[in-house]
Amino acid sequence: MVVRGCVLFPRSLMPLFIFEPRYRTMLSEALETDRMFCLAVPKPGSTRGSPCEVAGLGLVRASVLNSDGTSNLVLQGLTRVRLGKAVRYKPYRQHLIEPLEDVVEESLVVDALVARVLDLTEARLRIGTQIPLALLRQLAGGGETEGPVTVEGCVDPLRRMTDPGAMADMVATMLLPDGAKRQVILQAAGVEERLRHLVRLLSAEVTRAKKS
């Protein structure tokens, strides 16, 4: 499924509304088999809807069929995948896929980058912001918990995460509003590279938020 701005990270949840006939067919076939499909964004400048090379493989956690044939569903990200050769184009695209595992480099550089991401995350949250409350609750690990959400309540769960790649994915999902920027993070299988990109993009986001 190729949708502009929809970047699916591992472990994230994404609500989708399925209305196009081709994707209705895709969803029906997915539900009859392994309940999985890939979500990709189109290549920049593509006029034919060609997807970017790296996409997110998702599992349909819930799906509700509406009376008009459309569906509302929740897709859970499982892993990054590299899209290979297209083996079918109609009614929807099918590609060979290769799962991409995180390349984790345990080093002082990674530790320093993690610390910088956490600092920038805290700075971004303290600016005062239009970040939706629901996203802040997810960042804080609170789900639908009632009560105020504090900056410390958002950052502390991130500090406790032992997987720097997963932490970077979560921050990108919540704090990078632009789909093209989230795609940069998705495409980085190397954790050090991912963190470097995230530091650069978060720094720009903090600067933008201060000016707005």
C-alpha positions in Angstrom: 0.0 0.0 0.0 1.6 3.3 -1.1 0.4 6.3 0.8 2.0 9.7 1.0 3.2 10.6 4.4 2.4 7.3 6.1 5.6 5.8 7.5 5.2 2.7 9.5 7.9 2.0 12.1 8.4 -1.3 13.9 6.3 -1.6 17.2 4.2 1.4 16.2 0.4 1.4 15.6 -1.2 3.2 12.7 -5.0 3.6 12.0 -5.9 3.4 8.4 -9.1 4.0 6.4 -9.3 1.7 3.3 -11.6 3.0 0.6 -9.8 2.5 -2.8 -11.1 -0.6 -4.6 -7.5 -2.0 -5.1 -6.7 -1.7 -1.4 -10.1 -3.2 -0.5 -9.0 -6.2 -2.5 -5.6 -6.2 -0.9 -7.0 -6.1 2.6 -9.5 -8.9 1.9 -6.7 -11.1 0.6 -4.5 -10.2 3.6 -7.2 -11.1 6.1 -7.7 -14.4 4.4 -4.0 -15.3 4.7 -1.3 -13.9 7.1 -3.0 -10.6 7.9 0.1 -8.7 6.8 1.0 -6.1 4.1 3.6 -3.5 3.5 3.0 0.3 3.9 5.3 2.5 1.8 5.5 6.1 0.8 5.9 7.1 -2.9 9.3 8.0 -4.2 9.9 11.7 -4.4 9.0 13.0 -7.8 7.4 9.7 -8.9 4.4 10.2 -11.1 3.4 6.5 -11.2 3.2 5.9 -7.4 6.4 3.9 -7.3 7.3 3.2 -3.6 10.4 4.0 -1.8 12.8 1.1 -1.5 12.4 0.7 2.3 8.9 0.2 3.8 7.2 -1.0 6.9 5.7 -4.5 7.2 2.6 -4.4 9.3 0.2 -6.9 10.9 -3.6 -6.1 10.9 -4.4 -6.0 14.6 -8.1 -5.0 14.1 -10.3 -4.4 11.1 -13.9 -3.2 10.8 -15.8 -3.5 7.6 -18.2 -0.7 7.0 -21.6 -1.0 5.3 -20.3 0.9 2.2 -17.4 -1.6 1.7 -14.7 0.7 3.2 -12.8 -0.5 6.3 -11.1 1.0 9.3 -8.1 -0.9 10.6 -5.2 -0.7 12.9 -1.8 -1.8 11.5 1.0 -2.8 13.8 4.5 -2.3 12.5 6.6 -5.5 12.6 9.9 -4.8 10.8 11.6 -2.7 8.1 11.7 -4.4 4.7 13.5 -3.7 1.5 11.2 -3.9 -1.5 12.7 -6.0 -4.3 11.3 -6.9 -7.7 7.7 -6.1 -8.4 5.9 -9.4 -9.2 2.4 -7.9 -9.7 1.0 -4.4 -10.4 -2.7 -4.9 -10.5 -5.1 -4.6 -8.8 -2.3 -3.6 -6.3 1.5 -3.8 -6.1 3.2 -6.9 -4.9 7.0 -7.0 -4.3 9.5 -9.5 -3.2 10.6 -8.3 0.3 13.8 -8.7 2.4 13.5 -8.1 6.2 16.0 -5.5 7.5 17.4 -6.2 10.9 18.8 -3.4 13.0 22.5 -3.1 12.8 23.5 -2.2 16.4 26.9 -0.8 17.1 27.6 -0.7 20.8 30.0 2.2 21.2 30.6 5.4 23.1 29.5 7.2 19.9 26.1 5.5 20.1 25.8 6.3 23.8 26.6 10.0 23.1 24.1 10.2 20.3 21.4 8.6 22.5 22.1 11.2 25.1 21.8 14.0 22.5 18.5 12.6 21.2 17.1 12.6 24.7 18.2 16.2 25.3 16.7 17.4 22.1 13.5 15.4 22.8 13.2 17.2 26.2 13.9 20.6 24.6 11.3 20.0 21.9 8.7 19.1 24.5 9.4 22.1 26.7 8.9 24.6 24.0 5.2 24.4 24.2 3.6 22.9 21.3 1.0 21.5 19.1 1.9 17.9 19.6 -1.4 16.1 20.2 -2.0 14.9 23.7 -2.6 11.3 22.5 0.9 11.2 21.1 2.4 12.5 24.3 0.6 9.8 26.2 2.1 7.2 23.9 5.5 8.7 24.3 5.0 8.6 28.1 4.0 5.0 27.9 0.6 5.9 29.4 -1.8 4.8 26.7 -5.2 6.2 27.7 -4.2 7.0 31.3 -5.9 10.1 32.7 -4.2 13.0 34.3 -1.6 15.6 33.1 1.3 14.5 31.0 4.7 16.0 32.0 7.9 16.4 30.1 9.7 14.2 32.6 6.9 11.6 32.2 7.6 11.5 28.5 11.4 11.5 28.6 12.0 9.1 31.6 10.5 6.0 29.8 12.8 6.8 26.8 15.8 6.9 29.1 14.9 3.5 30.4 14.8 1.9 27.0 17.8 -0.5 26.4 17.3 -0.6 22.6 18.6 2.6 21.0 17.2 1.8 17.6 13.7 1.3 19.0 14.0 4.5 21.0 15.0 6.4 17.9 12.0 5.0 16.0 9.6 6.0 18.8 10.9 9.6 19.0 10.7 9.9 15.2 7.2 8.6 15.1 6.0 11.1 17.8 8.1 14.2 17.1 8.9 14.4 13.4 5.7 15.7 11.8 6.9 15.5 8.2 6.6 12.1 6.5 9.7 12.6 4.3 11.8 13.1 7.5 10.3 10.0 9.1 11.2 8.1 5.9 14.9 9.1 6.4 14.8 7.5 9.8 13.0 4.4 8.5 15.6 3.8 5.8 18.5 3.8 8.2 19.0 0.2 9.3 22.3 1.1 11.0 21.5 2.4 14.5 24.3 4.9 14.6 23.3 6.3 11.2 19.7 6.5 12.4 20.6 8.4 15.5 22.8 10.8 13.6 19.9 11.6 11.2 17.6 12.0 14.2 19.9 14.4 16.0 20.0 16.5 12.8 16.2 16.4 12.2 15.3 17.0 15.8 17.7 20.0 16.0 15.9 21.5 13.0 12.5 20.8 14.6 13.5 22.5 17.8 14.7 25.5 15.9 11.5 25.6 13.9 9.3 25.3 17.0 11.1 28.1 18.7 10.4 30.4 15.8 6.7 29.5 15.5 
